[in-house]
Amino acid sequence: MFSQNNMAKTIKKFFSNHKRLNAYKKKIEVFPWIIGTHAFLSILIIISLEIILGMLLFSNYALLVKFKEPKNVVAPVKLQENTYKMVLDSLQSRENIFNNFLNENYRDPFQ
């Protein structure tokens, strides 16, 4: 299966990738420290971004709706009478079945 040489290569490859991950991890760990040292500035930036995003959303979904006139593309509704009659007939037949079921007298199985 694995020879000693191939196994050594895979182990070296794994640990070299592990060293790269540690380097990225160290770079990422610096970011919270930067934010922490400049806390006031970072909070101001975050709040201003939230306000800008809120203004954009408000303008898109509240203000522009009032100024844009909707297009009236409403077509008149056409009722298909054949389909309507079929639905009414099926409902009437179900109601008849239900009423017939209630009118029938069944034997009591516990006597």
Backbone as ProteinMPNN parsed JSONL, in Angstrom:
{"seq_chain_A": "MFSQNNMAKTIKKFFSNHKRLNAYKKKIEVFPWIIGTHAFLSILIIISLEIILGMLLFSNYALLVKFKEPKNVVAPVKLQENTYKMVLDSLQSRENIFNNFLNENYRDPFQ", "coords_chain_A": {"N_chain_A": [[0.813, -1.181, 0.0], [1.237, 1.696, 1.199], [4.404, 2.997, 0.874], [7.385, 3.58, 2.778], [8.595, 5.909, 1.902], [6.561, 7.284, 0.493], [4.801, 7.677, 2.592], [6.253, 9.335, 4.273], [6.42, 11.583, 2.661], [3.721, 12.363, 2.528], [3.261, 13.001, 5.192], [5.048, 15.153, 5.541], [3.876, 16.912, 3.731], [1.385, 17.355, 4.943], [2.143, 18.637, 7.336], [3.37, 20.89, 6.293], [1.212, 22.218, 5.147], [-0.134, 22.666, 7.491], [1.532, 24.495, 8.724], [1.108, 26.669, 7.044], [-1.576, 27.145, 7.599], [-1.347, 27.935, 10.257], [0.018, 30.329, 9.891], [-1.931, 31.864, 8.553], [-3.792, 31.863, 10.586], [-2.526, 33.364, 12.544], [-2.473, 35.839, 11.266], [-5.189, 36.377, 11.14], [-5.804, 36.504, 13.835], [-4.794, 38.947, 14.571], [-6.548, 40.852, 13.666], [-8.932, 41.196, 15.432], [-7.572, 42.441, 17.564], [-6.742, 44.831, 16.45], [-9.213, 46.034, 15.962], [-10.061, 46.223, 18.611], [-8.195, 47.999, 19.752], [-8.771, 50.313, 18.421], [-11.428, 50.998, 19.148], [-13.517, 52.929, 19.378], [-13.457, 54.245, 16.889], [-13.973, 52.042, 15.208], [-16.563, 51.334, 16.016], [-17.957, 53.64, 15.264], [-17.641, 53.47, 12.485], [-19.024, 51.077, 11.931], [-21.634, 51.729, 12.799], [-22.201, 53.864, 11.063], [-22.161, 52.506, 8.6], [-24.365, 50.829, 8.991], [-26.418, 52.734, 9.137], [-26.299, 53.845, 6.572], [-26.915, 51.584, 5.027], [-29.497, 51.088, 5.986], [-30.786, 53.419, 5.099], [-30.612, 53.049, 2.332], [-32.166, 50.729, 1.978], [-34.628, 51.663, 2.944], [-35.153, 53.714, 1.113], [-35.401, 52.244, -1.234], [-37.575, 50.501, -0.765], [-39.664, 51.951, 0.394], [-39.82, 54.771, -0.22], [-39.433, 54.927, -3.052], [-41.535, 53.439, -3.968], [-43.749, 55.044, -3.585], [-43.313, 57.112, -5.391], [-43.074, 55.953, -7.907], [-45.333, 55.072, -10.371], [-47.605, 52.456, -10.442], [-47.938, 50.013, -13.004], [-50.896, 49.399, -14.676], [-51.829, 46.448, -15.378], [-53.891, 44.728, -15.319], [-55.857, 42.179, -16.298], [-59.185, 41.462, -17.322], [-61.045, 39.107, -15.409], [-61.908, 35.974, -16.558], [-64.487, 33.762, -16.275], [-64.667, 30.352, -16.426], [-67.306, 28.664, -17.302], [-67.981, 25.981, -17.673], [-66.082, 24.544, -16.216], [-66.625, 25.576, -13.714], [-69.239, 24.611, -13.298], [-68.687, 21.875, -13.237], [-67.181, 21.661, -10.896], [-69.061, 22.486, -8.993], [-70.931, 20.406, -9.318], [-69.414, 18.2, -8.469], [-68.99, 18.885, -5.793], [-71.636, 18.868, -4.89], [-72.264, 16.166, -5.23], [-70.518, 14.994, -3.368], [-71.568, 16.066, -1.026], [-74.082, 14.853, -1.038], [-73.326, 12.161, -0.716], [-72.243, 12.291, 1.841], [-74.49, 13.081, 3.357], [-76.162, 10.852, 2.922], [-74.72, 8.924, 4.221], [-74.958, 9.671, 6.885], [-77.67, 9.228, 7.302], [-78.074, 6.515, 7.186], [-78.688, 3.559, 9.08], [-76.759, 1.737, 11.236], [-75.757, -1.454, 12.486], [-75.143, -2.1, 15.921], [-72.008, -3.067, 16.883], [-71.271, -3.966, 19.384], [-73.238, -5.27, 20.773]], "CA_chain_A": [[0.0, 0.0, 0.0], [2.087, 2.883, 1.317], [5.796, 2.737, 1.2], [7.921, 4.51, 3.772], [8.886, 7.163, 1.221], [5.288, 7.975, 0.243], [4.24, 8.068, 3.875], [7.022, 10.487, 4.747], [6.023, 12.727, 1.842], [2.392, 12.833, 2.926], [3.39, 13.636, 6.513], [5.66, 16.464, 5.328], [2.893, 17.743, 3.061], [0.387, 17.731, 5.941], [2.675, 19.624, 8.264], [3.623, 22.151, 5.589], [-0.096, 22.877, 5.086], [-0.441, 23.067, 8.859], [2.283, 25.727, 8.964], [0.404, 27.72, 6.32], [-2.784, 27.452, 8.358], [-0.938, 28.71, 11.435], [0.341, 31.689, 9.444], [-3.214, 32.543, 8.35], [-4.419, 32.019, 11.891], [-1.862, 34.494, 13.221], [-2.922, 37.065, 10.614], [-6.578, 36.593, 11.522], [-5.844, 36.858, 15.252], [-4.406, 40.344, 14.712], [-7.693, 41.683, 13.313], [-9.682, 41.658, 16.615], [-6.763, 43.365, 18.371], [-6.793, 46.142, 15.791], [-10.54, 46.587, 16.251], [-10.11, 46.55, 20.039], [-7.402, 49.184, 20.068], [-9.468, 51.457, 17.819], [-12.825, 50.614, 19.383], [-14.435, 54.034, 19.085], [-13.487, 54.429, 15.442], [-14.627, 50.894, 14.575], [-17.997, 51.43, 16.3], [-18.476, 54.693, 14.391], [-17.698, 52.947, 11.112], [-20.105, 50.08, 11.859], [-22.918, 52.427, 12.898], [-22.435, 54.617, 9.825], [-22.52, 51.537, 7.568], [-25.75, 50.403, 9.249], [-27.316, 53.835, 8.768], [-26.312, 53.928, 5.103], [-27.664, 50.427, 4.531], [-30.899, 51.326, 6.311], [-31.302, 54.451, 4.197], [-30.783, 52.446, 1.01], [-33.331, 49.847, 2.019], [-35.827, 52.496, 3.089], [-35.432, 54.418, -0.139], [-35.833, 51.288, -2.254], [-38.837, 49.823, -0.486], [-40.717, 52.821, 0.914], [-39.948, 56.038, -0.946], [-39.569, 54.753, -4.495], [-42.854, 52.884, -4.251], [-44.697, 56.157, -3.646], [-43.061, 57.96, -6.554], [-43.29, 55.188, -9.131], [-46.725, 54.696, -10.568], [-47.686, 51.061, -10.888], [-48.542, 49.781, -14.308], [-52.151, 48.661, -14.57], [-51.831, 45.377, -16.364], [-54.874, 43.785, -14.812], [-56.78, 41.712, -17.327], [-60.444, 41.031, -16.708], [-61.095, 37.697, -15.081], [-62.92, 35.246, -17.319], [-64.915, 32.578, -15.561], [-64.987, 29.23, -17.297], [-68.54, 28.146, -16.724], [-67.976, 24.512, -17.685], [-65.285, 24.109, -15.066], [-67.371, 25.959, -12.508], [-70.348, 23.655, -13.144], [-68.119, 20.575, -12.851], [-66.793, 21.761, -9.485], [-70.305, 22.498, -8.214], [-71.505, 19.063, -9.359], [-68.626, 17.305, -7.605], [-69.281, 19.237, -4.399], [-72.991, 18.401, -4.597], [-72.231, 14.702, -5.089], [-69.876, 14.706, -2.077], [-72.514, 16.398, 0.031], [-75.092, 13.802, -1.052], [-72.724, 10.97, -0.109], [-72.131, 12.553, 3.28], [-75.835, 13.057, 3.939], [-76.639, 9.466, 2.902], [-73.968, 8.193, 5.23], [-75.534, 10.002, 8.19], [-79.039, 8.729, 7.395], [-78.106, 5.057, 7.291], [-78.611, 2.993, 10.423], [-75.834, 0.615, 11.282], [-75.882, -2.315, 13.646], [-74.167, -1.854, 16.977], [-71.182, -4.269, 16.954], [-70.976, -4.328, 20.764], [-74.388, -5.92, 21.417]], "C_chain_A": [[0.863, 1.255, 0.0], [3.505, 2.437, 1.612], [6.255, 3.792, 2.204], [8.134, 5.892, 3.153], [7.598, 7.97, 0.983], [4.675, 8.476, 1.543], [4.957, 9.298, 4.42], [6.637, 11.742, 3.958], [4.661, 13.272, 2.262], [2.436, 13.508, 4.288], [4.001, 15.023, 6.376], [4.662, 17.435, 4.679], [1.842, 18.239, 4.051], [0.924, 18.815, 6.858], [3.034, 20.93, 7.574], [2.309, 22.919, 5.426], [-0.495, 23.397, 6.46], [0.3, 24.365, 9.209], [1.616, 26.905, 8.25], [-0.858, 28.129, 7.07], [-2.453, 28.261, 9.602], [-0.593, 30.142, 11.06], [-0.937, 32.479, 9.2], [-3.901, 32.822, 9.675], [-3.807, 33.206, 12.64], [-2.297, 35.822, 12.604], [-4.357, 37.399, 11.025], [-6.686, 37.016, 12.982], [-5.498, 38.328, 15.486], [-5.614, 41.263, 14.501], [-8.53, 42.097, 14.525], [-8.895, 42.615, 17.499], [-6.774, 44.761, 17.769], [-8.135, 46.809, 16.073], [-10.633, 47.012, 17.711], [-9.325, 47.798, 20.39], [-8.042, 50.454, 19.51], [-10.98, 51.239, 17.941], [-13.793, 51.726, 18.985], [-14.577, 54.246, 17.584], [-14.213, 53.276, 14.751], [-16.131, 50.915, 14.83], [-18.63, 52.514, 15.434], [-18.619, 54.211, 12.951], [-18.857, 51.967, 10.967], [-21.468, 50.762, 11.91], [-23.21, 53.211, 11.625], [-22.791, 53.674, 8.675], [-23.954, 51.042, 7.744], [-26.744, 51.486, 8.851], [-27.417, 53.948, 7.256], [-27.119, 52.779, 4.514], [-29.157, 50.587, 4.809], [-31.527, 52.363, 5.41], [-31.524, 53.882, 2.804], [-32.009, 51.542, 0.971], [-34.623, 50.641, 2.119], [-36.167, 53.187, 1.787], [-35.929, 53.456, -1.209], [-37.243, 50.781, -1.998], [-39.941, 50.73, 0.037], [-40.891, 54.065, 0.054], [-40.171, 55.836, -2.436], [-40.919, 54.168, -4.878], [-43.88, 53.993, -4.38], [-44.53, 56.96, -4.933], [-43.282, 57.231, -7.877], [-44.757, 54.818, -9.222], [-46.778, 53.256, -11.065], [-48.374, 50.965, -12.246], [-49.8, 48.941, -14.109], [-52.222, 47.644, -15.698], [-52.821, 44.301, -15.915], [-55.842, 43.436, -15.94], [-58.08, 41.287, -16.65], [-60.46, 39.514, -16.512], [-62.229, 37.048, -15.861], [-63.224, 33.952, -16.575], [-65.273, 31.502, -16.569], [-66.171, 28.5, -16.681], [-68.573, 26.628, -16.687], [-67.22, 23.967, -16.477], [-66.005, 24.421, -13.77], [-68.52, 24.992, -12.247], [-69.834, 22.285, -12.705], [-67.752, 20.574, -11.373], [-68.036, 21.749, -8.604], [-70.957, 21.12, -8.184], [-70.745, 18.102, -8.457], [-68.868, 17.62, -6.132], [-70.671, 18.762, -3.987], [-73.014, 16.89, -4.404], [-71.559, 14.305, -3.775], [-70.825, 14.989, -0.919], [-73.617, 15.348, 0.113], [-74.563, 12.52, -0.404], [-72.639, 11.141, 1.405], [-73.492, 12.488, 3.963], [-76.404, 11.646, 3.971], [-75.933, 8.635, 3.97], [-74.557, 8.45, 6.61], [-76.919, 9.411, 8.369], [-79.106, 7.216, 7.557], [-77.984, 4.631, 8.747], [-77.725, 1.749, 10.382], [-76.068, -0.177, 12.55], [-74.804, -1.978, 14.658], [-73.314, -3.109, 17.139], [-70.92, -4.746, 18.391], [-72.161, -4.984, 21.474], [-74.435, -7.384, 21.095]], "O_chain_A": [[1.181, 1.807, -1.053], [3.754, 1.608, 2.488], [5.563, 4.783, 2.434], [7.887, 6.914, 3.793], [7.55, 9.173, 1.238], [4.101, 9.564, 1.59], [4.322, 10.198, 4.968], [6.542, 12.831, 4.523], [4.466, 14.485, 2.344], [1.724, 14.486, 4.516], [3.539, 15.969, 7.013], [4.608, 18.615, 5.026], [1.45, 19.405, 4.01], [0.239, 19.801, 7.128], [3.004, 21.984, 8.21], [2.293, 24.143, 5.554], [-1.123, 24.45, 6.573], [-0.239, 25.227, 9.903], [1.565, 28.011, 8.788], [-1.174, 29.315, 7.166], [-3.196, 29.174, 9.965], [-0.876, 31.07, 11.819], [-1.027, 33.642, 9.595], [-4.512, 33.873, 9.866], [-4.522, 33.963, 13.296], [-2.472, 36.812, 13.313], [-4.695, 38.564, 11.231], [-7.565, 37.802, 13.334], [-5.881, 38.891, 16.511], [-5.685, 42.337, 15.098], [-8.827, 43.286, 14.646], [-9.477, 43.505, 18.118], [-6.812, 45.757, 18.492], [-8.192, 47.999, 16.383], [-11.219, 48.05, 18.017], [-9.752, 48.576, 21.243], [-7.872, 51.539, 20.065], [-11.708, 51.293, 16.949], [-14.792, 51.463, 18.315], [-15.685, 54.406, 17.073], [-14.981, 53.499, 13.816], [-16.904, 50.548, 13.945], [-19.732, 52.323, 14.921], [-19.608, 54.514, 12.282], [-19.594, 52.023, 9.983], [-22.364, 50.408, 11.144], [-24.348, 53.224, 11.156], [-23.643, 54.012, 7.852], [-24.674, 50.856, 6.763], [-27.798, 51.187, 8.29], [-28.51, 54.127, 6.719], [-27.918, 52.984, 3.6], [-29.987, 50.257, 3.962], [-32.676, 52.213, 4.995], [-32.525, 54.199, 2.16], [-32.797, 51.597, 0.026], [-35.605, 50.322, 1.448], [-37.332, 53.244, 1.395], [-36.792, 53.817, -2.011], [-38.027, 50.645, -2.938], [-41.086, 50.285, 0.113], [-42.009, 54.377, -0.358], [-41.016, 56.508, -3.028], [-41.395, 54.38, -5.993], [-44.792, 53.896, -5.201], [-45.515, 57.436, -5.498], [-43.645, 57.862, -8.87], [-45.346, 54.313, -8.265], [-46.07, 52.889, -12.003], [-49.271, 51.744, -12.571], [-49.766, 47.9, -13.452], [-52.624, 47.955, -16.819], [-52.593, 43.109, -16.118], [-56.55, 44.298, -16.46], [-58.061, 40.804, -15.518], [-59.957, 38.753, -17.339], [-63.367, 37.515, -15.827], [-62.33, 33.157, -16.286], [-66.091, 31.724, -17.462], [-66.041, 27.81, -15.67], [-69.137, 26.046, -15.761], [-67.677, 23.041, -15.808], [-65.994, 23.619, -12.837], [-68.751, 24.596, -11.105], [-70.471, 21.612, -11.895], [-67.989, 19.588, -10.675], [-68.06, 21.072, -7.576], [-71.479, 20.703, -7.149], [-71.349, 17.286, -7.761], [-68.944, 16.706, -5.31], [-70.862, 18.305, -2.86], [-73.703, 16.387, -3.517], [-72.004, 13.356, -3.129], [-70.875, 14.233, 0.052], [-74.046, 14.987, 1.209], [-75.272, 11.87, 0.364], [-72.94, 10.212, 2.155], [-73.621, 11.899, 5.036], [-77.062, 11.272, 4.942], [-76.534, 7.731, 4.55], [-74.644, 7.529, 7.422], [-77.311, 9.116, 9.498], [-80.118, 6.697, 8.028], [-77.276, 5.253, 9.538], [-77.938, 0.838, 9.583], [-76.52, 0.361, 13.561], [-73.687, -1.613, 14.292], [-73.858, -4.149, 17.509], [-70.391, -5.841, 18.579], [-72.085, -5.229, 22.678], [-75.335, -8.088, 21.553]]}, "name": "protein", "num_of_chains": 1, "seq": "MFSQNNMAKTIKKFFSNHKRLNAYKKKIEVFPWIIGTHAFLSILIIISLEIILGMLLFSNYALLVKFKEPKNVVAPVKLQENTYKMVLDSLQSRENIFNNFLNENYRDPFQ"}
